[in-house]
């Protein structure tokens, strides 16, 4: 039961995060901001090299609502599957214990 609740809450949470994230104003297409990040990107390349640029790109990707929603869904599905797995193990142990007690009698 907990696995189903986690899965449903994860899907609902991802939907809310995506919906709220896509509703906000997108200023990435603003022409007045063209070239604004050039000095920052150049300084990042000088100080940290290609790895710094890669980490910066990943950090920017994590700020996107679609990426955040996917992470929430994957984590909730993983937690739900772990709950289902452990529930199945408990059920298997209960069956084995009942069979053992039946054989003892």
Order of alpha helices (4+ residues) and beta strands (2+ residues): alpha-alpha-alpha
